[in-house]
Amino acid sequence: MADKKALDTKIITAGRSKKWTQQLVNPPVSRASTIVFDSVEEMKHATANRANKALFYGRRGTNTHFAFQDAMVELEGGVGCALYPCGTAAISNAILSFVKTGDHILMVDGAYEPTRDFCDKVLAKMGVETTYYDPMIGEEIRDLIRPNTTVLFLESPCSITMEVQDVPTLARIAHESDIVVMLDNTWASPINFQPFEHGVDISIQAATKYIVGHSDVMLGTATANERCWDQLREHSYLMGQCTSPDDVYLAMRGLRTLGVRLRQHQENSLKVARWLAERPEVDHVRHPALPSCEGHEFYLRDFKGCNGLFSVVLNRGNTEALTALLDGMEHFSMGYSWGGFESLILASEDVNKLRTAKKKHFAGPILRLHIGLEDCDDLIRDLEKGFERLNAVLTAE
């Protein structure tokens, strides 16, 4: 029996079959709408195998797409990977593939804001009801399941507040009622949490983030197990989902350095997080790898590592003080994303506007940080000066 590849080796070799690479190191960028055939037999063969990586029509994909899909399955698990123009498209189309009018879904209360908006503004109009549940719920999730519940959606860690969910327990209970379990696995990337080993049916990535890694491509993926793959693939195709081969090529290039980048993001984020935990302005740090984060025990049990994204709860603050902190940053920029090489910072004064299942009671506002690949001492000095500006405003009040 061949030895199982080490993860770092798999990251380099995944998706590099010669049938896709044509003996090049990287799969070429194959752009196509129409695929042409020289005979009726060729066309019939392509039609019969269009769902199994045969060149058929551009929307089904080219060798560039097939190589990346293979790589995602090899790294994350499952049997097939569907591609979408962004992470939100992957979320919405995965859900749409498994619901109909009259159905009910369970959505984690700490979900990404556009995910909530999709549930409240699109699914609701379709007659699909959403119940939001406490991210830290365990066996009690059983009490929220109805006869018409079709999807359980998880995001671990959650957006902004970073709770780590007990995925195996929630998945086990959902499967007792034949419910499809979906997970937004973007924080972990394909390598730090293995969703299919923990009961997930469909794992979703905003490949825009760590997979691409350079803040210059929008891309989403949904990788599914055997139970869900055919339905996910065909419904997504019918909803017109397709991606640019140029974007997919950049995502494949990003994959090759994913391991080394995440290790550096992890090292940097832990250094900054531990420094922040000692600051007098900070109530506590919500970093899954630290004991102060809810669900830390599940992180230790289930995850292979962390990354650069975490949150910090301040002791106090207001709009004017937070603005003073944010406006003078040198190395941290403000932006609605993360996962690139650059450091980012955002402030949230009230997370409860996005919570309905269980209100959160924090001492002060939250800062969400993405720690990039800059020198940590430079980042710490930047934050230190930011706290000086924040304190100056608060002291003058």
MOZI-V361798 format. One record per residue. N is the residue number from 1. RES is the residue in one letter. PSI is psi in whole degrees, 0 to 359 (* if undefined). D_LAST is the distance of its C-alpha to the last C-alpha in Angstrom with 1 decimal. Layout:
n=N res=RES psi=PSI d_last=D_LAST
n=N res=RES psi=PSI d_last=D_LAST
This chain:
n=1 res=M psi=134 d_last=70.6
n=2 res=A psi=145 d_last=68.2
n=3 res=D psi=144 d_last=65.2
n=4 res=K psi=133 d_last=61.9
n=5 res=K psi=140 d_last=59.8
n=6 res=A psi=153 d_last=56.8
n=7 res=L psi=314 d_last=53.5
n=8 res=D psi=326 d_last=53.0
n=9 res=T psi=319 d_last=56.6
n=10 res=K psi=321 d_last=56.2
n=11 res=I psi=324 d_last=53.1
n=12 res=I psi=325 d_last=55.4
n=13 res=T psi=343 d_last=58.5
n=14 res=A psi=133 d_last=57.3
n=15 res=G psi=12 d_last=58.6
n=16 res=R psi=34 d_last=60.8
n=17 res=S psi=143 d_last=64.2
n=18 res=K psi=336 d_last=66.7
n=19 res=K psi=339 d_last=67.3
n=20 res=W psi=321 d_last=63.8
n=21 res=T psi=340 d_last=63.5
n=22 res=Q psi=39 d_last=67.1
n=23 res=Q psi=11 d_last=67.1
n=24 res=L psi=162 d_last=64.1
n=25 res=V psi=315 d_last=61.1
n=26 res=N psi=141 d_last=58.8
n=27 res=P psi=132 d_last=59.9
n=28 res=P psi=157 d_last=60.5
n=29 res=V psi=113 d_last=58.5
n=30 res=S psi=109 d_last=60.9
n=31 res=R psi=133 d_last=60.0
n=32 res=A psi=143 d_last=62.1
n=33 res=S psi=294 d_last=62.4
n=34 res=T psi=133 d_last=66.2
n=35 res=I psi=127 d_last=68.1
n=36 res=V psi=151 d_last=71.8
n=37 res=F psi=148 d_last=74.8
n=38 res=D psi=350 d_last=78.4
n=39 res=S psi=161 d_last=80.1
n=40 res=V psi=320 d_last=79.8
n=41 res=E psi=316 d_last=79.9
n=42 res=E psi=316 d_last=76.9
n=43 res=M psi=320 d_last=74.9
n=44 res=K psi=321 d_last=75.9
n=45 res=H psi=317 d_last=74.8
n=46 res=A psi=319 d_last=71.4
n=47 res=T psi=318 d_last=71.0
n=48 res=A psi=333 d_last=72.0
n=49 res=N psi=19 d_last=69.6
n=50 res=R psi=337 d_last=66.7
n=51 res=A psi=0 d_last=64.4
n=52 res=N psi=47 d_last=65.4
n=53 res=K psi=35 d_last=64.3
n=54 res=A psi=139 d_last=67.3
n=55 res=L psi=119 d_last=66.7
n=56 res=F psi=306 d_last=67.1
n=57 res=Y psi=146 d_last=64.5
n=58 res=G psi=325 d_last=61.4
n=59 res=R psi=336 d_last=59.0
n=60 res=R psi=342 d_last=60.5
n=61 res=G psi=163 d_last=59.6
n=62 res=T psi=184 d_last=61.3
n=63 res=N psi=330 d_last=61.9
n=64 res=T psi=314 d_last=58.5
n=65 res=H psi=316 d_last=57.0
n=66 res=F psi=322 d_last=59.5
n=67 res=A psi=315 d_last=58.7
n=68 res=F psi=320 d_last=55.0
n=69 res=Q psi=316 d_last=55.7
n=70 res=D psi=318 d_last=58.0
n=71 res=A psi=317 d_last=55.5
n=72 res=M psi=318 d_last=52.8
n=73 res=V psi=321 d_last=55.4
n=74 res=E psi=324 d_last=56.5
n=75 res=L psi=319 d_last=52.9
n=76 res=E psi=334 d_last=51.4
n=77 res=G psi=193 d_last=54.5
n=78 res=G psi=191 d_last=56.0
n=79 res=V psi=345 d_last=58.9
n=80 res=G psi=155 d_last=57.5
n=81 res=C psi=123 d_last=54.4
n=82 res=A psi=145 d_last=53.5
n=83 res=L psi=146 d_last=51.5
n=84 res=Y psi=160 d_last=49.0
n=85 res=P psi=352 d_last=47.1
n=86 res=C psi=171 d_last=43.7
n=87 res=G psi=321 d_last=42.3
n=88 res=T psi=323 d_last=41.4
n=89 res=A psi=323 d_last=45.0
n=90 res=A psi=318 d_last=46.2
n=91 res=I psi=307 d_last=44.2
n=92 res=S psi=319 d_last=45.2
n=93 res=N psi=328 d_last=48.9
n=94 res=A psi=315 d_last=49.3
n=95 res=I psi=313 d_last=48.2
n=96 res=L psi=332 d_last=50.3
n=97 res=S psi=346 d_last=53.3
n=98 res=F psi=18 d_last=53.3
n=99 res=V psi=160 d_last=52.4
n=100 res=K psi=170 d_last=54.1
n=101 res=T psi=131 d_last=53.6
n=102 res=G psi=352 d_last=53.3
n=103 res=D psi=168 d_last=51.9
n=104 res=H psi=137 d_last=48.8
n=105 res=I psi=156 d_last=46.6
n=106 res=L psi=123 d_last=44.1
n=107 res=M psi=132 d_last=41.0
n=108 res=V psi=138 d_last=38.4
n=109 res=D psi=341 d_last=35.1
n=110 res=G psi=25 d_last=33.2
n=111 res=A psi=157 d_last=35.3
n=112 res=Y psi=134 d_last=34.4
n=113 res=E psi=315 d_last=32.9
n=114 res=P psi=333 d_last=35.9
n=115 res=T psi=316 d_last=38.2
n=116 res=R psi=316 d_last=36.6
n=117 res=D psi=320 d_last=36.8
n=118 res=F psi=316 d_last=40.5
n=119 res=C psi=315 d_last=41.2
n=120 res=D psi=332 d_last=39.5
n=121 res=K psi=338 d_last=40.6
n=122 res=V psi=303 d_last=44.0
n=123 res=L psi=322 d_last=45.5
n=124 res=A psi=321 d_last=44.7
n=125 res=K psi=337 d_last=46.7
n=126 res=M psi=356 d_last=49.5
n=127 res=G psi=24 d_last=49.7
n=128 res=V psi=122 d_last=48.4
n=129 res=E psi=141 d_last=46.0
n=130 res=T psi=131 d_last=43.1
n=131 res=T psi=126 d_last=41.8
n=132 res=Y psi=137 d_last=38.7
n=133 res=Y psi=153 d_last=38.9
n=134 res=D psi=127 d_last=36.6
n=135 res=P psi=331 d_last=36.8
n=136 res=M psi=11 d_last=37.6
n=137 res=I psi=150 d_last=40.4
n=138 res=G psi=244 d_last=43.8
n=139 res=E psi=336 d_last=47.1
n=140 res=E psi=349 d_last=45.4
n=141 res=I psi=334 d_last=45.5
n=142 res=R psi=327 d_last=49.0
n=143 res=D psi=343 d_last=47.9
n=144 res=L psi=352 d_last=46.4
n=145 res=I psi=134 d_last=49.5
n=146 res=R psi=167 d_last=51.6
n=147 res=P psi=333 d_last=55.2
n=148 res=N psi=14 d_last=53.9
n=149 res=T psi=124 d_last=51.2
n=150 res=T psi=336 d_last=52.1
n=151 res=V psi=135 d_last=49.1
n=152 res=L psi=121 d_last=46.6
n=153 res=F psi=129 d_last=43.9
n=154 res=L psi=154 d_last=41.8
n=155 res=E psi=115 d_last=39.1
n=156 res=S psi=115 d_last=38.6
n=157 res=P psi=163 d_last=36.1
n=158 res=C psi=162 d_last=34.1
n=159 res=S psi=141 d_last=31.8
n=160 res=I psi=301 d_last=28.1
n=161 res=T psi=348 d_last=28.4
n=162 res=M psi=20 d_last=31.5
n=163 res=E psi=137 d_last=33.6
n=164 res=V psi=125 d_last=37.1
n=165 res=Q psi=156 d_last=39.8
n=166 res=D psi=77 d_last=43.1
n=167 res=V psi=313 d_last=45.1
n=168 res=P psi=320 d_last=48.6
n=169 res=T psi=314 d_last=48.2
n=170 res=L psi=319 d_last=46.9
n=171 res=A psi=318 d_last=49.6
n=172 res=R psi=316 d_last=52.4
n=173 res=I psi=319 d_last=51.6
n=174 res=A psi=320 d_last=51.3
n=175 res=H psi=337 d_last=54.7
n=176 res=E psi=334 d_last=56.3
n=177 res=S psi=18 d_last=55.8
n=178 res=D psi=35 d_last=56.7
n=179 res=I psi=139 d_last=53.2
n=180 res=V psi=129 d_last=52.2
n=181 res=V psi=120 d_last=49.4
n=182 res=M psi=146 d_last=47.2
n=183 res=L psi=128 d_last=44.5
n=184 res=D psi=105 d_last=41.9
n=185 res=N psi=21 d_last=42.6
n=186 res=T psi=319 d_last=40.6
n=187 res=W psi=317 d_last=38.3
n=188 res=A psi=338 d_last=41.3
n=189 res=S psi=181 d_last=43.4
n=190 res=P psi=353 d_last=47.2
n=191 res=I psi=345 d_last=47.4
n=192 res=N psi=353 d_last=44.9
n=193 res=F psi=127 d_last=45.8
n=194 res=Q psi=95 d_last=49.3
n=195 res=P psi=322 d_last=48.9
n=196 res=F psi=343 d_last=52.6
n=197 res=E psi=349 d_last=53.1
n=198 res=H psi=15 d_last=50.5
n=199 res=G psi=4 d_last=52.0
n=200 res=V psi=142 d_last=50.3
n=201 res=D psi=323 d_last=52.5
n=202 res=I psi=123 d_last=50.5
n=203 res=S psi=127 d_last=47.9
n=204 res=I psi=138 d_last=45.7
n=205 res=Q psi=133 d_last=44.1
n=206 res=A psi=90 d_last=41.8
n=207 res=A psi=344 d_last=43.9
n=208 res=T psi=326 d_last=41.4
n=209 res=K psi=251 d_last=39.3
n=210 res=Y psi=332 d_last=40.9
n=211 res=I psi=307 d_last=44.6
n=212 res=V psi=308 d_last=44.2
n=213 res=G psi=1 d_last=41.5
n=214 res=H psi=14 d_last=40.9
n=215 res=S psi=37 d_last=38.8
n=216 res=D psi=11 d_last=41.6
n=217 res=V psi=140 d_last=43.6
n=218 res=M psi=127 d_last=43.0
n=219 res=L psi=143 d_last=45.3
n=220 res=G psi=154 d_last=45.7
n=221 res=T psi=152 d_last=48.3
n=222 res=A psi=114 d_last=49.6
n=223 res=T psi=133 d_last=52.0
n=224 res=A psi=156 d_last=54.1
n=225 res=N psi=180 d_last=56.7
n=226 res=E psi=325 d_last=60.2
n=227 res=R psi=321 d_last=59.5
n=228 res=C psi=349 d_last=57.2
n=229 res=W psi=310 d_last=58.0
n=230 res=D psi=314 d_last=60.7
n=231 res=Q psi=317 d_last=58.8
n=232 res=L psi=313 d_last=55.5
n=233 res=R psi=309 d_last=57.5
n=234 res=E psi=321 d_last=59.5
n=235 res=H psi=321 d_last=56.9
n=236 res=S psi=321 d_last=54.5
n=237 res=Y psi=317 d_last=57.4
n=238 res=L psi=334 d_last=58.2
n=239 res=M psi=7 d_last=54.6
n=240 res=G psi=19 d_last=55.1
n=241 res=Q psi=129 d_last=52.9
n=242 res=C psi=167 d_last=53.6
n=243 res=T psi=156 d_last=52.0
n=244 res=S psi=133 d_last=52.6
n=245 res=P psi=332 d_last=54.8
n=246 res=D psi=319 d_last=52.8
n=247 res=D psi=318 d_last=49.6
n=248 res=V psi=322 d_last=51.6
n=249 res=Y psi=317 d_last=53.0
n=250 res=L psi=325 d_last=49.5
n=251 res=A psi=318 d_last=48.5
n=252 res=M psi=319 d_last=51.7
n=253 res=R psi=319 d_last=50.8
n=254 res=G psi=323 d_last=47.4
n=255 res=L psi=323 d_last=49.0
n=256 res=R psi=334 d_last=50.9
n=257 res=T psi=10 d_last=47.8
n=258 res=L psi=315 d_last=45.9
n=259 res=G psi=311 d_last=46.7
n=260 res=V psi=324 d_last=45.7
n=261 res=R psi=315 d_last=42.6
n=262 res=L psi=323 d_last=41.4
n=263 res=R psi=322 d_last=42.2
n=264 res=Q psi=321 d_last=40.0
n=265 res=H psi=317 d_last=37.2
n=266 res=Q psi=311 d_last=37.5
n=267 res=E psi=315 d_last=37.5
n=268 res=N psi=315 d_last=34.5
n=269 res=S psi=322 d_last=32.4
n=270 res=L psi=323 d_last=33.3
n=271 res=K psi=314 d_last=32.3
n=272 res=V psi=319 d_last=28.9
n=273 res=A psi=318 d_last=28.4
n=274 res=R psi=326 d_last=29.3
n=275 res=W psi=317 d_last=27.0
n=276 res=L psi=324 d_last=24.1
n=277 res=A psi=338 d_last=25.2
n=278 res=E psi=356 d_last=24.5
n=279 res=R psi=141 d_last=21.0
n=280 res=P psi=338 d_last=18.3
n=281 res=E psi=346 d_last=16.2
n=282 res=V psi=127 d_last=19.3
n=283 res=D psi=307 d_last=20.5
n=284 res=H psi=162 d_last=23.9
n=285 res=V psi=133 d_last=25.9
n=286 res=R psi=76 d_last=28.2
n=287 res=H psi=120 d_last=31.0
n=288 res=P psi=332 d_last=34.5
n=289 res=A psi=359 d_last=36.0
n=290 res=L psi=147 d_last=33.6
n=291 res=P psi=341 d_last=34.0
n=292 res=S psi=355 d_last=30.4
n=293 res=C psi=134 d_last=31.4
n=294 res=E psi=133 d_last=33.2
n=295 res=G psi=12 d_last=36.9
n=296 res=H psi=325 d_last=36.9
n=297 res=E psi=328 d_last=40.4
n=298 res=F psi=326 d_last=41.7
n=299 res=Y psi=313 d_last=40.4
n=300 res=L psi=324 d_last=42.4
n=301 res=R psi=322 d_last=45.4
n=302 res=D psi=338 d_last=45.6
n=303 res=F psi=152 d_last=44.0
n=304 res=K psi=348 d_last=45.4
n=305 res=G psi=181 d_last=42.2
n=306 res=C psi=201 d_last=38.7
n=307 res=N psi=212 d_last=37.0
n=308 res=G psi=359 d_last=33.8
n=309 res=L psi=124 d_last=31.9
n=310 res=F psi=175 d_last=29.4
n=311 res=S psi=159 d_last=26.0
n=312 res=V psi=129 d_last=23.1
n=313 res=V psi=123 d_last=20.8
n=314 res=L psi=159 d_last=17.3
n=315 res=N psi=323 d_last=15.8
n=316 res=R psi=169 d_last=12.6
n=317 res=G psi=160 d_last=11.2
n=318 res=N psi=179 d_last=10.7
n=319 res=T psi=316 d_last=12.6
n=320 res=E psi=316 d_last=10.4
n=321 res=A psi=318 d_last=10.0
n=322 res=L psi=322 d_last=13.7
n=323 res=T psi=319 d_last=14.7
n=324 res=A psi=320 d_last=13.6
n=325 res=L psi=311 d_last=15.5
n=326 res=L psi=322 d_last=18.5
n=327 res=D psi=338 d_last=19.0
n=328 res=G psi=12 d_last=19.7
n=329 res=M psi=142 d_last=22.2
n=330 res=E psi=315 d_last=25.6
n=331 res=H psi=340 d_last=27.9
n=332 res=F psi=129 d_last=26.3
n=333 res=S psi=164 d_last=26.9
n=334 res=M psi=132 d_last=25.8
n=335 res=G psi=150 d_last=28.8
n=336 res=Y psi=57 d_last=30.3
n=337 res=S psi=193 d_last=32.8
n=338 res=W psi=178 d_last=33.6
n=339 res=G psi=352 d_last=36.7
n=340 res=G psi=187 d_last=37.2
n=341 res=F psi=350 d_last=37.2
n=342 res=E psi=154 d_last=33.7
n=343 res=S psi=141 d_last=30.3
n=344 res=L psi=157 d_last=28.0
n=345 res=I psi=137 d_last=24.6
n=346 res=L psi=153 d_last=23.2
n=347 res=A psi=144 d_last=20.2
n=348 res=S psi=117 d_last=20.7
n=349 res=E psi=336 d_last=18.1
n=350 res=D psi=98 d_last=20.8
n=351 res=V psi=344 d_last=24.3
n=352 res=N psi=345 d_last=25.6
n=353 res=K psi=343 d_last=26.3
n=354 res=L psi=14 d_last=29.1
n=355 res=R psi=137 d_last=30.3
n=356 res=T psi=333 d_last=32.9
n=357 res=A psi=317 d_last=34.9
n=358 res=K psi=117 d_last=32.3
n=359 res=K psi=144 d_last=28.6
n=360 res=K psi=139 d_last=26.4
n=361 res=H psi=100 d_last=23.7
n=362 res=F psi=154 d_last=21.4
n=363 res=A psi=323 d_last=18.4
n=364 res=G psi=194 d_last=16.3
n=365 res=P psi=167 d_last=17.3
n=366 res=I psi=137 d_last=20.4
n=367 res=L psi=128 d_last=21.3
n=368 res=R psi=126 d_last=25.0
n=369 res=L psi=139 d_last=26.5
n=370 res=H psi=115 d_last=30.0
n=371 res=I psi=117 d_last=31.1
n=372 res=G psi=211 d_last=33.7
n=373 res=L psi=14 d_last=36.4
n=374 res=E psi=171 d_last=34.5
n=375 res=D psi=132 d_last=34.4
n=376 res=C psi=323 d_last=32.0
n=377 res=D psi=324 d_last=30.8
n=378 res=D psi=318 d_last=29.7
n=379 res=L psi=319 d_last=27.8
n=380 res=I psi=318 d_last=26.1
n=381 res=R psi=322 d_last=25.0
n=382 res=D psi=314 d_last=23.6
n=383 res=L psi=322 d_last=21.6
n=384 res=E psi=316 d_last=20.5
n=385 res=K psi=325 d_last=19.1
n=386 res=G psi=318 d_last=17.5
n=387 res=F psi=326 d_last=15.6
n=388 res=E psi=318 d_last=14.6
n=389 res=R psi=319 d_last=13.1
n=390 res=L psi=314 d_last=11.4
n=391 res=N psi=325 d_last=10.0
n=392 res=A psi=319 d_last=8.9
n=393 res=V psi=315 d_last=6.6
n=394 res=L psi=324 d_last=5.5
n=395 res=T psi=327 d_last=5.5
n=396 res=A psi=348 d_last=3.8
n=397 res=E psi=* d_last=0.0
